[in-house]
């Protein structure tokens, strides 16, 4: 079961995937408290967007320790 922000993020990715104008660049900024389940978001994005929309996803994290998650 996903948290509310994870569900909403998946909905946004689905909207990007199914929208007619797919040539636009999309920036999504998430501000989530520590321990809020941020590390699952790139997995959701990759599952929905790599292939039909994108070759890769750039995921920016504020600290090196978060890169390993």
Buried (B, 14 or more C-beta within 10 A) or exposed (E): EEEEBBEEBBEBBEEBBEEEEEEEEBEEEEEEEEEBBBEBBBEBBBEBBEEEBBEEBEBEEEEEEEEEE
